[in-house]
Amino acid sequence: MTPVAIDDPADPRLAPYAAMRERDLVGRQGRFIVEGEVTLRLMASQRARFRTESVLLAPERWPGLADVLDALDAPVYLAGKTVMSAVAGFPIHRGVLAVGLTGDAPEPAALVPPPPAPALVLGLAGLTNHDNVGACFRNAAAFGADAVLLDAASCDPLYRKAIRVSAGAALITPFGRLPAGADWLAIAEALALEPLALSPSGHETLDAAPPPARALLLLGTEGPGLPAGLMARARTLRIAMAPGFDSLNVATAGALALHRLAGATGRLAPSLASSPAPSPAAGPDRRGEC
């Protein structure tokens, strides 16, 4: 891919990148913004679920990303960071941006393995904090969940900050959106999943509860948690904690529950404790870069 140099912030080819903060709040008409090398590499990988419309790089980033960009069927634009910052509306430091296309949203049934195959699905009910949604997607990818389902009240996992917090997991983890008013338990029944509602007031402790082979783990927003009506109809779990404190961040609680369910169904990789340490010649470990 031969890059095209652009030195005018008003160039119409840069319009999808304009006013990134404001447009993330009001929507991008089927587009979303990706930031940083790690997420761009995921967008170019075979695991990516979305198509790349274009890439915008600072010129000095081009040589180190040429291998990735060759795999993308998308135009590549080069612009100095001053131009990039003028377009975005705030200073751009990493010098790596891309526009992805959301495409059509899949139906939940298309995301979940049919019975009798094991299945692990994460359900997010009313999560309106982008950090929490991004972290939940990162956990879902780390513990091998088949999919994430979000209700209509939960925020967009393709919001720029949610992608960044997810370390790019939102780009590779299958997810679907439920219509407003959808009944989580009816969804679980239709997909042959056992609904597990995680709450400090759950009846069973996570460690003691036998995990089902096909589970829908439901997480509610911090504070109110899951609706009482849902809790009354679902199997409820809690995480044992020290006396006098019963609160965990929703993403942390979800990580513990996903680890338990994933381990019970053989989704986790063997321990890497005996693996040799990476050679210094391999360069710095950049897995945490967003």
N, C-alpha and C positions, 0 to 999 in steps of 0.2 A: 504494500500500500504506500503510494507516494503522498506525503503530507502536503497540505496547502497552507502557506503562511498568510495570516490575517493580522493587519495592524490597525484596524478601525473597529472600535467597540460597537459602532452602529451597523456593522455588516450584518445583513439579514440571516446569514448562515449561523450566526451566534445567538439569534433570537431565543431558541429553546433554553439557553443558559441564563437569560436575563433575569435580574431581580430574584435570585434563587430563594432568599428567605421568604419573601412575600408570596411567591408563586407556590412554594411548598405548602403554604397554608390554604390557598384557594384552589389548588389543583392544577394539573398540567395537561389536561385533555389527553389522557392515555400515555403520558410520558413520566419519567422519573429521573432524578439525578444521582449519579454514582460518583463518589470521591475516592481518590487514593489508589495506589498501585495494587494493593491486595484485592480490593473489590473489583477493579478493572480486570485483573487476571481471572477472577471467578466468573465475571461476565463473559470472558472469552473461552472458558472451559467447557468441556462436554457436559458438565453437570448443570450449567446455567439454564434457567427456565425462560429467559427473556432475550429478545433481540436487541442489539445495539444499533441505535440510529446514527450516532456520530460520536467522535472523541475529540476532546480539546486538551491540548498539552502545552506546557511551557517548552520551548525548543530544547532546553537541556535534558528534558525527560525522554525525548524521542529515542535516542540510541539504546537506552536500557530497556525500552518497551517494544522495540521493533519486532521481536519474536512473537509477542502477544498480538500486536496489531495486524500481523500478517494473517492471523487466524480469523479476523473479523471482516465481515463484508460490510464495511461502513467507512465513510469518509473520515479522515483524520485532519484536524486543523491545528496549526501551531500559532500561539499568540504569547507574547511576553506577559509576565505576571501583572504588569500594570494594566494591560488590556483586559486580562482575565478578571482582575479585581473590579475594574470599571463595569464590566458586563454583569458580574455576579452581585455587586452591591456591597461587598466586603472583601477584605484582603484574602487572597488565595495563596497559601504557603506551599502546598505539596505540588501544585502545578499539574494535577491529573484530574480531569473531569470527563464524564461521558453521559450521554442521554440514552436511557433504555426505553423500550416500548412495552407497555403492560400486556397488550393483547387481550383476548377474551378470557374472562374468569372461568376456571373449571368448576364443574359441579362437585360437591363433596364425595359423591359415590365414585367419581373417577379417580380420586386420590387415595382411597383406602383399599388395601388388598381384600378381595372377597373371602368369606369364610369357606373352609375352616382354617385358612392360613392365619398365623399370628398377626396382630395389628396393634400399633401404638399410635394414638392420635392425641394431640394436645389441643384443648379447647380454651379459648380466651374469651371471657364474658365480661364486657364492660371495661376493658383495660384502655384507658385514655391517655396514659403516659407513654410517650414514644421510647423513653429509655427502657421501661419495663417490657414493652412489646419487643424491642430489639434484643434485649437480653433473653427473653423467652425463646425467640427464634434461634439464638446462639445455643441455648441449652437443648432445644429440639434437635438441632443438627448434631451436637456433640453426643447425644445419647440415642441417635438412630431412630427418632420418631418418623413414622411414615408420612405424616402431614400435620399441619396446624390449621384449625378452623377458628374463625373469628366471627363474633356476632356483629350486628350492624353498629353497635355503640363503640366497639373497639377501634383504635386509631389505625391508620394505614401503615403496614409494615414496610412499604416502599417510600415512606417519608425519608428524606435525606438522613436525618439524625438516627432514625430507627435502623436503616441499613448500616450506618457507621457503627452503632452500638452492637449490632448483630455480628460484626466482623464479616459481613457479606453473606451470612447464613440466609438472610431473607431472599437472596438471589437464587439459591439452590434448593431451599426447602419447599416442597409443595405446600400450597396453602389455598384455602377457599373462604369465601365470605358468605355468611348466612343472611337471609333476608330479615328485615325488621320483624320482630315478634315471633321468630322461629323458636320452636320448643326443643331445647337441647336433648331432652330424653327421647322425644320422638325421632330426632336425628340419630341418636345412638341406637335405637331399636331398628331403624331402617338399615343401618350399616352393620348390624349384629355386633355392636360394641357394648361392653359393660361400662356404664357411666360411673366415674369415681370423682366425687366432689371433695376437693381438698379445703379444709377449714380448721382453724384452731378448736372449733367445737365438734369436730368429727367424732363419730362413735368408735372407730377402730384406729389403732395406731398404725402408722405406715409400715413399721418393721414387722409387726405381728400379722398384718393382714395378708392372706394368700393372694398374690396378684393374678388376675385373669389373663388368659392368653390373648384376648382382644379387649383393649381398654381405651376408653375416652377419658383422659385426665382433664378435669375442669378446674380452671383457676379464675377467681373473681378479683375485682379491683381491690386495692388496699383500703382498709377502713370498713366499708359496708360488706365486702366479700360477696359471696354468691347469694342470689335471692333465696329467701326462706322457703318459698314454694318449691324451688328446685331441690334444696337441701332435704326437704321432707320426703322427696320421692326417689332420691338417689342413694347409693351406698356412699357413706361419708368417711373420710380418712383425716387423721390429724398427725402432725409430726411431734413426737415427744420432745419436750424442752425443759430447761431448768425451772424449778418452782419460782413463781413470782413474775415470769415474763413469758408471754405467749405470742410474740409478734416477730415474723420474719418478712423481709422483702418478698414480694410475690414471685419474683424471678428466682430468688434463692430457694424458696419453698418448692417451686416447680422443679428446680434442678435436682433437689433431693428426691422428690417423688419420681421424676423421670429416670434417675439413676437406679432406683429400686425396681421399677417396672422393666426397664431395659435389661438389667442384669438377670432378672428372673426369666426373661425370654431369650437369653443368649445373644443379645444385640451388641454387647460390648467386646472390644478387641482384647486379646490377652495383654497381660502386663508388659510394659516396655522397660521394666526396671533393669533387666539384664542386657538391654541393648547398649551398644557402645556409644559414648558421648560423641556428638558431631565434631568433626575435625575443624580446627580454627580456619583451615583453608577454605571451608565451605562458606565462610562469611557469617555475618551476624544473623541471629534468629529473628525473623521479622514476622512471626506468626501473629503477634499481637497488634501489628500495624493495621489500621483501618483505611 
